[in-house]
Amino acid sequence: MARSDAPNHMGWLIDPDEELIFVYRSDRTIAVFDRPQDKLPVPDFATALEFTVCQIFSWL
């Protein structure tokens, strides 16, 4: 059970060969983003930022 005062941790694993982005959350859920227009989730402290799958792969 997560504590309400626990930090919101999140990590991205970027697979450039398959053009997939796996998002791992602190509650142990995993989401896969593979469509160019998909907006990626960001941590609470970065809510002003917005990234799409297409943007991430255009930088690689």
LINFEN-V913293 format. One record per residue. N is the residue number from 1. RES is the residue in one letter. PHI is phi in radians with two decimals (NA if undefined). Layout:
# LINFEN-V913293
N&RES&PHI  N&RES&PHI
This chain:
# LINFEN-V913293
1&M&NA  2&A&-1.38  3&R&-1.45  4&S&-1.20  5&D&-1.65  6&A&-1.27  7&P&-1.15  8&N&-1.61  9&H&-1.63  10&M&-2.66  11&G&-2.42  12&W&-1.92  13&L&-2.03  14&I&-1.80  15&D&-1.85  16&P&-1.20  17&D&-1.19  18&E&-1.66  19&E&0.93  20&L&-2.12  21&I&-2.22  22&F&-1.69  23&V&-1.96  24&Y&-1.81  25&R&-1.90  26&S&-1.14  27&D&-1.49  28&R&1.29  29&T&-1.50  30&I&-2.23  31&A&-2.12  32&V&-2.02  33&F&-2.06  34&D&-2.39  35&R&-1.56  36&P&-0.94  37&Q&-1.50  38&D&-1.04  39&K&-1.56  40&L&-1.49  41&P&-1.23  42&V&-2.22  43&P&-1.11  44&D&-0.94  45&F&-1.29  46&A&-2.10  47&T&-1.11  48&A&-1.34  49&L&-1.57  50&E&-2.46  51&F&-2.24  52&T&-1.94  53&V&-1.01  54&C&-1.02  55&Q&-1.08  56&I&-1.04  57&F&-1.28  58&S&-1.26  59&W&-1.49  60&L&-1.53
